[in-house]
């Protein structure tokens, strides 16, 4: 009986820890996007050589990170969180891009989308243009990469946790074109297919 209560208490602590992480970190389920998309699992954190560029969050050993195999529904004005990412070789983007296995200069108008938006919702967006709107401005950017919402905490992902399910990861050029300060790290935006 005592071991059952102890096990129940440990499970509750893990659930509370997961919720605390989700609240502290980037927005997660349905974050302003309508519809439902709940965590599909958790990834056990593993620390490593994380390049702290552009405000990268680095994995903490033993921490449990939510994973998502979905994203909120796409509309003409899909709410998202714009994060900053370099797609240049050796910077915080990790390896070559998912879509075309290349690297891009920081001056390129390119983005990565959360896994659900990139390919798991049935629409293949690799190589397609999307419109990102913020700060009273809109820009067109090419989708070249995945902001992986399932995998992370490994060298391929710069030892960063999985992305939230509502991320548009923009190059410095996208941030500049939107008139946003890179020091903000993340900003609420809307996006749509073109």
Order of alpha helices (4+ residues) and beta strands (2+ residues): alpha-beta-beta-beta-beta-beta-beta-beta-alpha-beta
